[in-house]
Each structure stands twice: as structure tokens, then as C-alpha cells.
Amino acid sequence: MELVKVNKDNLDVVRLEKDVKKEADDKVIVKSNKSPQNSTESSVSQQFLKLAKRFVIDGALLPEEKQMLIEDRTVKRARLSQLRKQQNIEHIMQKTLNYCADFELGQRTDHDWLSRYITLSEEVSNPTMQDLWAKILAGELTKPGSFSFKALQVFRDMSIFDAKLLAKACSLAIKEPNKKGIRLVSGVYQQPGLLNFFSKQRQQYCNLNNFGLSYADLLALAENHLIYLQESESSLIAKGEVLQFNYNGLPLKLTAKKANVSLQFYKFTPLGAELAHLISDKSNEEFFAYLKSKLGYYFSIDSD
């Protein structure tokens, strides 16, 4: 049997490849002129040291006699970084196969698009975000052109919090039949006239904050180029005019009962509409009932 000598660097690589979370038992000594801290501070310090060691940025925290040469540390960190990227993209590929296994692939895949996709997604290690990246690739493979380069770049800069915020917005949004126009309804009103000028019912507001989407959340969505922050209005709707929408897979047909009615809403940007396809339909029955109650003064509603 041939014996292979394994140095400490290789052991670090093997440990990362096997996804072993247990850290080595050797203790790290930190240079400090301060007296020993309490147990809580010591625990935090140890957690920090383990994190620094995992990313090979703990060199300056060790006594000089235990430090590797900075050139060696640089090479080791680069190698482990590339290994993490490889693991990340392979995990995403596994998830992608599950999403597109039952679909036929579209025309020949754009290799430039795929190359950019890999570059942007290989840094992602969070399992939830990897799921969404897998959905992007599956969507592009089954229907080329579903996700633009710009959408990939925007999504790359989104945190898990941003992704959850997008999911919340989608759970409160109505969509046009083609699913390209997505709106967060904020209100409905009738153009003022002699007969309704003083009516308290002339303006109906939909308070999205009551359902977990605050104005600060709208600002965050706008900063990520997912919605337009400026509130929009539909053109005036004539009496008897019909509008067709769907709410998370549920039909929503509005027939105007009065003339000169207008919907107010926050509109998803084209990028927001692209990324909204990643979010599965998940209706909020309480919100849907609330929305219909607000729209019901001006519209006959059919949601069956």
C-alpha cells in the first residue's frame, strides 16, 4: 500500500470538502495586553477566532512563532476560497436538477449567460438563497430569456432579508393575466364631482402596513430596483368596464359600478417582475378579504 504524506493545509482542504463543521481541538492564543475577560466575552472571542480561522484570516491573531508565512497564508486562503465556490455552485446544480427534471430544456443555452450566472452565484452559501438561484437557472434553461443579466446582478446584491421582503410583497400583489404587470394596490378613488365631493367613501385606502409591509419596506424594495416608489394611478375607469387580475393564483375580476374610478398602486419594475417569478403563489386569505372589502364600494368583484 502506498502511503501519502498529508500536510496541515491539505487536511484543511479535506475537512472543508467533507463539510465537517467540527473545528480542530488545538487552541488559538491571542496576543493581548488586557487581563482575562469574563466568560461571555471569552466565548465571543473564541467564536470570532473560529470564524477567522475558517476563512484563513486569523494569521495576525496568532503568536509570531505559530504564524505561517504570509505568502503561504495567501495561497491557502485563495485555495479554500475556490473550493467553497466550487461547493456552492455544485450544490446549486443539484437543486436545479430537482426543479427542471420534469421539463424539457429550451433551445441551446446561451454560454455567455451561463458563465455570468456561475460567476454571480458561486459566492452564495445560504441554502435558501441557493434554492432561488437554482430556480433562476431552471427557469432560464426551460425558457431562455426569462432572466436578464441585469436581473442576475440585482439578485446577487440581495440579502436573505431582501428576498423575504420580495416574497412578502408578492404575497400582497395582484397580477395582470400575462403576469408582467404586478401591482401593490394602495387605494381606490372616484374623481371628485358635485355629487360625491364631500363623500367619505370617495377615497378608499389599503393599509399594507397592517399586513407586514411598511413604508420602510417599500423603500428597501425600491432601493433594490424591485418596485417604483412613486405611487401610480390607473387611467379613469368607466362604469361597467371590466379589469382582469389574479391574486396568487386566484382569479380577481373587477367590474366598475361607478364612473371615473381609478386604482392607486405601487408598480413592480421589470426587474422586480422577473424576480417575482421565483416566488411561489402563496395567498393571504385575510389580506384578500380586506382588499375586496376596500374595492367593493366601486367594483363588483368575482373571485371564484
C-alpha positions in Angstrom: 0.0 0.0 0.0 1.3 3.5 -0.9 1.4 5.9 1.9 0.7 9.6 1.1 2.0 12.3 3.3 -0.7 14.9 4.1 0.3 18.3 5.4 -1.8 20.6 7.5 -3.0 22.6 4.6 -4.3 19.5 2.8 -6.1 18.5 6.0 -7.9 21.8 6.0 -9.0 21.3 2.4 -10.2 17.7 3.1 -12.1 19.0 6.1 -13.9 21.6 4.0 -14.6 19.2 1.2 -16.4 16.8 3.6 -18.3 19.7 5.1 -17.1 18.8 8.5 -18.2 21.5 10.9 -16.2 20.4 13.9 -13.1 22.6 14.3 -9.7 21.3 15.3 -9.1 20.9 19.0 -5.9 23.0 19.0 -6.3 26.2 20.9 -5.5 29.6 19.5 -3.6 32.0 21.6 -4.2 35.7 21.1 -1.8 38.4 22.0 -3.3 40.8 24.3 -2.2 43.3 27.0 -5.5 43.1 28.7 -6.4 40.9 31.7 -8.7 37.9 31.1 -12.3 38.9 30.3 -15.5 37.3 31.7 -16.8 34.1 30.3 -19.2 35.8 27.9 -16.5 37.9 26.3 -14.3 34.8 26.1 -17.0 32.8 24.4 -17.5 35.6 21.8 -13.7 35.8 21.3 -13.5 32.1 20.6 -16.4 32.3 18.2 -14.6 35.1 16.3 -11.4 33.2 16.3 -13.1 30.1 14.8 -14.7 32.2 12.1 -11.4 33.9 11.3 -9.7 30.5 11.1 -12.3 29.1 8.8 -11.7 31.8 6.3 -7.9 31.7 6.9 -7.7 35.3 8.1 -6.5 34.5 11.6 -2.8 34.9 11.0 -2.3 38.2 12.8 -4.2 36.8 15.8 -1.6 34.1 16.5 1.8 34.4 18.2 4.6 35.1 15.7 6.1 31.6 16.3 2.8 29.9 15.3 2.2 32.0 12.2 2.6 30.6 8.7 4.4 32.8 6.2 2.1 35.4 4.8 2.7 34.1 1.3 1.6 30.6 2.5 -1.5 32.0 4.2 -2.4 33.9 1.0 -2.1 30.7 -1.1 -4.1 28.7 1.4 -6.9 31.3 1.6 -7.2 31.5 -2.2 -7.3 27.7 -2.5 -10.0 27.4 0.2 -12.0 30.2 -1.3 -12.0 28.5 -4.7 -13.1 25.2 -3.0 -16.0 27.0 -1.3 -17.1 28.5 -4.6 -17.0 25.0 -6.2 -19.0 23.5 -3.4 -21.6 26.3 -3.7 -22.1 26.0 -7.4 -22.3 22.2 -7.2 -25.0 22.5 -4.5 -26.9 24.9 -6.7 -26.6 22.5 -9.7 -28.1 19.7 -7.5 -31.1 21.8 -6.6 -31.5 23.0 -10.2 -31.9 19.4 -11.4 -34.7 18.9 -9.0 -36.6 21.9 -10.3 -36.2 21.2 -14.0 -36.2 17.3 -14.0 -39.9 17.2 -15.3 -39.5 19.9 -18.0 -37.9 19.8 -21.4 -34.9 22.2 -21.9 -35.4 25.0 -24.3 -33.2 25.9 -27.2 -29.4 25.8 -26.9 -28.3 27.5 -23.7 -26.5 30.9 -24.0 -23.0 30.1 -22.8 -22.3 33.7 -22.0 -25.3 33.9 -19.8 -24.4 30.7 -18.0 -20.8 31.9 -17.5 -22.1 35.1 -15.9 -24.6 33.2 -13.8 -21.8 30.9 -12.4 -19.7 33.9 -11.5 -22.5 35.7 -9.7 -23.9 32.6 -7.9 -20.8 30.8 -6.8 -20.4 33.0 -3.7 -23.8 32.0 -2.3 -23.7 29.6 0.5 -27.1 30.3 2.2 -29.3 27.3 1.4 -32.4 29.4 0.9 -30.6 31.8 -1.5 -29.2 28.7 -3.3 -32.7 27.5 -3.8 -33.6 30.8 -5.5 -30.5 30.8 -7.7 -31.4 27.2 -8.7 -34.9 28.4 -9.7 -33.4 31.1 -11.8 -31.2 28.6 -13.7 -34.1 26.1 -14.1 -36.3 28.9 -15.4 -33.7 30.0 -17.9 -32.9 26.5 -19.1 -36.6 25.7 -19.7 -37.5 29.1 -21.1 -34.4 31.0 -22.4 -34.6 34.8 -21.9 -36.6 34.5 -18.6 -33.9 36.3 -16.6 -31.7 39.1 -17.9 -28.1 39.8 -16.9 -29.3 42.9 -15.0 -31.8 40.8 -13.0 -28.9 38.5 -12.1 -26.8 41.4 -10.9 -29.6 42.9 -8.8 -30.3 39.5 -7.3 -26.6 39.0 -6.5 -26.7 42.1 -4.3 -29.9 41.0 -2.4 -29.6 39.6 1.1 -31.8 36.9 2.5 -33.8 39.7 4.2 -34.3 41.4 0.8 -35.5 38.1 -0.7 -38.0 37.6 2.1 -39.2 41.1 1.6 -39.8 40.4 -2.1 -41.8 37.3 -1.1 -43.9 39.4 1.3 -44.6 41.9 -1.4 -45.6 39.2 -3.9 -48.0 37.7 -1.3 -49.9 41.0 -1.3 -49.7 41.8 -5.0 -52.2 41.4 -7.8 -51.0 40.4 -11.3 -52.3 41.0 -14.8 -53.1 37.9 -16.8 -49.8 38.0 -18.6 -48.0 38.2 -15.2 -45.9 41.0 -16.5 -47.8 43.8 -14.7 -47.6 43.3 -10.9 -49.1 45.8 -8.5 -49.4 46.5 -4.8 -52.8 48.2 -4.5 -52.7 51.1 -2.1 -56.1 52.6 -2.7 -59.0 53.4 -5.0 -60.9 56.6 -5.5 -63.5 58.3 -7.6 -62.8 61.5 -9.4 -64.5 64.4 -7.4 -67.8 65.8 -8.7 -70.8 67.7 -7.4 -72.5 64.5 -6.1 -69.5 63.0 -4.3 -67.2 65.8 -3.4 -68.0 65.6 0.4 -68.5 61.8 0.4 -66.3 60.0 2.9 -66.4 56.9 0.7 -64.8 58.7 -2.3 -61.3 57.6 -1.3 -60.5 54.1 0.0 -57.0 53.3 1.3 -55.4 49.9 1.6 -53.1 49.9 4.5 -50.3 47.5 3.6 -48.5 48.1 6.9 -51.3 46.1 8.6 -50.1 43.0 6.7 -46.4 43.4 7.3 -45.3 45.7 4.5 -44.3 49.1 5.9 -43.2 52.2 4.0 -39.7 51.4 5.1 -40.1 48.0 3.4 -41.3 49.8 0.2 -38.2 52.0 0.4 -36.0 48.9 0.6 -37.7 47.3 -2.3 -37.3 50.5 -4.3 -33.6 50.6 -3.4 -33.2 47.2 -4.9 -34.9 48.3 -8.1 -37.8 45.9 -7.5 -40.7 48.5 -7.3 -41.3 52.1 -8.3 -41.5 54.1 -5.1 -43.7 56.8 -6.8 -47.3 55.8 -6.3 -49.1 55.3 -9.7 -52.8 55.6 -10.8 -54.7 53.8 -13.4 -56.5 55.8 -16.1 -60.1 56.6 -15.2 -62.3 53.5 -15.4 -65.7 53.8 -17.0 -68.8 52.4 -15.4 -69.2 48.8 -16.5 -65.6 48.4 -17.5 -64.0 45.1 -16.6 -60.5 44.6 -15.2 -58.9 41.1 -15.0 -56.3 40.3 -12.4 -55.2 37.3 -10.4 -54.1 37.2 -6.8 -51.6 34.5 -6.1 -53.3 32.0 -8.4 -56.8 33.2 -7.5 -58.9 35.0 -10.2 -59.9 38.6 -9.5 -62.4 40.1 -11.8 -63.4 43.8 -11.2 -66.4 45.4 -12.9 -66.8 49.1 -12.2 -70.1 50.1 -10.5 -69.4 53.8 -10.9 -67.8 56.0 -13.4 -64.4 57.8 -13.3 -62.8 55.4 -10.8 -59.1 55.0 -10.5 -56.9 52.4 -8.8 -53.8 53.6 -6.9 -50.8 51.2 -6.6 -47.1 50.7 -6.4 -45.9 49.0 -9.5 -43.2 46.4 -9.8 -40.3 47.3 -12.1 -39.5 45.0 -15.0 -36.6 43.6 -12.9 -39.0 43.1 -9.9 -41.5 41.3 -12.2 -38.7 39.0 -13.4 -37.6 38.1 -9.9 -41.2 37.7 -8.7 -41.4 34.5 -10.8 -39.0 32.9 -8.3 -41.7 33.3 -5.6 -44.4 30.6 -5.4 -48.0 31.7 -5.2 -48.9 31.9 -1.5 -52.2 33.8 -0.9 -53.0 35.6 2.3 -56.8 35.0 2.8 -57.1 37.7 5.4 -55.5 40.3 3.1 -57.5 39.1 0.1 -60.8 39.6 2.1 -59.5 43.0 3.2 -58.6 44.1 -0.4 -62.0 43.0 -1.7 -63.8 45.0 1.0 -61.9 48.1 0.0 -62.5 47.6 -3.7 -66.1 46.6 -3.2 -67.5 50.1 -2.9 -66.6 50.9 -6.5 -66.4 47.4 -8.1 -68.4 44.3 -8.4 -66.0 41.5 -7.5 -65.8 38.0 -8.9 -63.1 35.9 -7.3 -64.5 32.4 -8.0 
